[in-house]
Amino acid sequence: MELAGRHAVVTGGASGIGRALARRFAKEGARGVVVADLDEAGAKSVADEIGGLGVGLDVSDEVQLQELVASAEARFGPVDLFCSNAGIGIHGGVEVPDEDWSRIWEINLMSHIYAARAVLPGMIERGEGYLLNTASAAGLLTQIGSAPYAVTKHAAVALAEWLAITHGDQGIRVSVLCPQAVRTAMTAGSKDGGVAGVDGMIEPEEAADCVIEGLADERFLILPHPEVATYMQRKAGDYDRWLGGMQRLNARFQGRVGEPVD
């Protein structure tokens, strides 16, 4: 997909990767960019900067997502690209309280489901549309120090796979963005990105560059850190050996597991 003349919606667009995507889509000549975020003032600030529409949004509320799509289409016409980008991180293991598991599940997974429900019918009717879901390298590998993050990001990748398989012959294209450490509010407490930064921390704009390339190629996996592909191959090639290596990585970072995830 080329962005020129297209209509894109970005959730989590007030800062970080979402803001970088919104700015880049506008630069690429999108006919309309809708910036949605829980931080309504931030969303509107980004939208004003790029000539788009800023909307306050809680992605864990399906009704609000339906209303977002309705507002976006009223302003710019059919949605060509929906970037379900909002996400959160919670540290800890199985002991994390149920309410926190529920909250991260709603934001890191269910928001992608709600977005797909909102835009798929129209896209299928038109015979084209693009879904870009932000997950994480943690969704392909794991996240040291955070079971909720690892589990929900794995689920986000699985959903994207299913959507691509099920709707690919209906003109629906799907990509999933899986970076390691990116310099955002989520990693603000760490100089090097913690365990997610073993291969370096990148800027949100670098992630956005990779997204533009991935969309142009209609590539399912968008990996701003190319090393992740090698790690996936090692995992698939010898799961037990990979687990052993991750156990050693866990031991190395045990004293730092409170740092932000990517």
Secondary structure as the mmCIF struct_conf table of DSSP 4:
data_model
#
loop_
_struct_conf.conf_type_id
_struct_conf.id
_struct_conf.beg_label_comp_id
_struct_conf.beg_label_asym_id
_struct_conf.beg_label_seq_id
_struct_conf.end_label_comp_id
_struct_conf.end_label_asym_id
_struct_conf.end_label_seq_id
TURN_TY1_P TURN_TY1_P1 ALA A 4 GLY A 5
STRN STRN1 HIS A 7 THR A 11
TURN_TY1_P TURN_TY1_P2 GLY A 12 ALA A 14
BEND BEND1 SER A 15 SER A 15
HELX_RH_AL_P HELX_RH_AL_P1 GLY A 16 LYS A 27
TURN_TY1_P TURN_TY1_P3 GLU A 28 GLY A 29
BEND BEND2 ARG A 31 ARG A 31
STRN STRN2 GLY A 32 ASP A 37
BEND BEND3 LEU A 38 ASP A 39
HELX_RH_AL_P HELX_RH_AL_P2 GLU A 40 ILE A 50
TURN_TY1_P TURN_TY1_P4 GLY A 51 GLY A 51
STRN STRN3 LEU A 53 GLY A 56
TURN_TY1_P TURN_TY1_P5 VAL A 59 SER A 60
HELX_RH_AL_P HELX_RH_AL_P3 GLU A 62 PHE A 76
BEND BEND4 GLY A 77 PRO A 78
BEND BEND5 ASP A 80 ASP A 80
STRN STRN4 LEU A 81 SER A 84
STRN STRN5 GLY A 92 GLY A 92
BEND BEND6 GLY A 93 GLY A 93
TURN_TY1_P TURN_TY1_P6 VAL A 94 GLU A 95
BEND BEND7 VAL A 96 VAL A 96
HELX_RH_AL_P HELX_RH_AL_P4 ASP A 98 TRP A 105
HELX_RH_PI_P HELX_RH_PI_P1 GLU A 106 MET A 110
HELX_RH_AL_P HELX_RH_AL_P5 SER A 111 ARG A 126
TURN_TY1_P TURN_TY1_P7 GLY A 127 GLY A 127
STRN STRN6 GLY A 129 THR A 134
HELX_RH_3T_P HELX_RH_3T_P1 ALA A 137 GLY A 139
TURN_TY1_P TURN_TY1_P8 LEU A 140 LEU A 140
BEND BEND8 LEU A 141 LEU A 141
TURN_TY1_P TURN_TY1_P9 ILE A 144 GLY A 145
STRN STRN7 SER A 146 SER A 146
HELX_RH_AL_P HELX_RH_AL_P6 ALA A 147 HIS A 167
HELX_RH_3T_P HELX_RH_3T_P2 GLY A 168 GLN A 170
TURN_TY1_P TURN_TY1_P10 GLY A 171 GLY A 171
STRN STRN8 ILE A 172 LEU A 177
BEND BEND9 GLN A 180 GLN A 180
STRN STRN9 VAL A 182 VAL A 182
BEND BEND10 ARG A 183 THR A 184
HELX_RH_3T_P HELX_RH_3T_P3 ALA A 185 THR A 187
TURN_TY1_P TURN_TY1_P11 ALA A 188 GLY A 189
BEND BEND11 LYS A 191 ASP A 192
HELX_RH_3T_P HELX_RH_3T_P4 GLY A 194 GLY A 197
TURN_TY1_P TURN_TY1_P12 VAL A 198 ASP A 199
STRN STRN10 ILE A 202 ILE A 202
HELX_RH_AL_P HELX_RH_AL_P7 PRO A 204 ASP A 217
TURN_TY1_P TURN_TY1_P13 GLU A 218 GLU A 218
BEND BEND12 PHE A 220 PHE A 220
STRN STRN11 LEU A 221 ILE A 222
BEND BEND13 PRO A 224 HIS A 225
TURN_TY1_P TURN_TY1_P14 PRO A 226 PRO A 226
HELX_RH_AL_P HELX_RH_AL_P8 GLU A 227 GLY A 237
HELX_RH_AL_P HELX_RH_AL_P9 TYR A 239 ARG A 252
TURN_TY1_P TURN_TY1_P15 PHE A 253 PHE A 253
HELX_RH_3T_P HELX_RH_3T_P5 GLN A 254 ARG A 256
TURN_TY1_P TURN_TY1_P16 VAL A 257 GLY A 258
BEND BEND14 GLU A 259 GLU A 259
HELX_LH_PP_P HELX_LH_PP_P1 PRO A 260 VAL A 261
#
